[in-house]
Amino acid sequence: MHQQQVEARKKEKERKETTRRLIQVGAIFEKYFEIQSEEEAEKIAKALQAYVGKNKEKILHHDVVVTQKKKTMQEAASTKE
């Protein structure tokens, strides 16, 4: 009986984490693509699927590189002052 309660709590926690993640991802998608409906989101996601699938690591790495370059440039500018 106790084991079932522990498992039930674990599944509830996982479900809540999944729901939270989906809401956050959906909000980001809506923000950057100005999505007005589920149908629009589906069409845009399908259109981007192949590109992102092939370039996901490159896209993620690019963001890190750009962020690092900006930080380095800001640090260099602040040391010149």
C-alpha positions as CSV (number, residue, x, y, z in Angstrom):
1,M,0.0,0.0,0.0
2,H,2.8,2.5,0.9
3,Q,4.7,1.6,-2.2
4,Q,1.6,2.4,-4.3
5,Q,1.3,5.9,-2.6
6,V,5.0,6.6,-3.3
7,E,4.5,5.6,-7.0
8,A,1.4,7.6,-7.3
9,R,3.2,10.7,-5.9
10,K,6.1,10.1,-8.3
11,K,3.8,9.9,-11.3
12,E,1.9,13.0,-10.2
13,K,5.1,14.9,-9.9
14,E,6.3,13.8,-13.3
15,R,2.9,14.7,-14.8
16,K,3.1,18.2,-13.3
17,E,6.7,18.7,-14.5
18,T,5.6,17.6,-18.0
19,T,2.6,19.9,-18.0
20,R,4.8,22.8,-16.8
21,R,7.4,22.1,-19.5
22,L,4.7,21.9,-22.3
23,I,3.2,25.2,-21.1
24,Q,6.6,26.9,-21.1
25,V,7.6,25.6,-24.5
26,G,4.2,26.6,-25.9
27,A,4.5,30.1,-24.5
28,I,7.9,30.5,-26.0
29,F,6.7,29.3,-29.4
30,E,3.7,31.6,-29.3
31,K,5.8,34.6,-28.3
32,Y,8.4,34.3,-31.1
33,F,6.1,33.2,-33.9
34,E,3.0,35.2,-32.8
35,I,0.9,32.1,-32.9
36,Q,-2.9,32.8,-32.8
37,S,-4.2,29.2,-32.9
38,E,-3.3,25.5,-32.5
39,E,-3.7,25.1,-36.3
40,E,-1.1,27.9,-36.9
41,A,1.3,26.3,-34.4
42,E,0.9,22.9,-36.0
43,K,1.6,24.3,-39.5
44,I,4.6,26.3,-38.4
45,A,6.0,23.4,-36.4
46,K,5.7,21.0,-39.4
47,A,7.4,23.6,-41.7
48,L,10.3,23.9,-39.3
49,Q,10.6,20.2,-38.4
50,A,12.9,19.1,-41.1
51,Y,15.3,22.2,-40.8
52,V,15.5,21.9,-37.0
53,G,15.9,18.2,-37.2
54,K,18.9,18.5,-39.4
55,N,20.4,21.6,-37.7
56,K,19.5,21.3,-34.1
57,E,23.0,21.0,-32.7
58,K,24.2,23.8,-35.0
59,I,21.4,26.0,-33.9
60,L,21.9,25.4,-30.2
61,H,25.7,25.8,-30.5
62,H,25.3,29.0,-32.5
63,D,23.3,30.6,-29.7
64,V,26.0,29.7,-27.2
65,V,28.7,31.1,-29.5
66,V,26.8,34.4,-30.0
67,T,26.1,34.8,-26.3
68,Q,29.8,34.2,-25.5
69,K,30.9,36.7,-28.2
70,K,28.6,39.3,-26.8
71,K,29.8,38.7,-23.3
72,T,33.4,39.0,-24.4
73,M,32.7,42.2,-26.4
74,Q,31.0,43.7,-23.3
75,E,33.9,42.8,-21.1
76,A,36.4,44.3,-23.5
77,A,34.3,47.5,-23.8
78,S,34.1,47.8,-20.0
79,T,37.9,47.4,-19.6
80,K,38.6,50.1,-22.1
81,E,36.6,52.6,-20.1
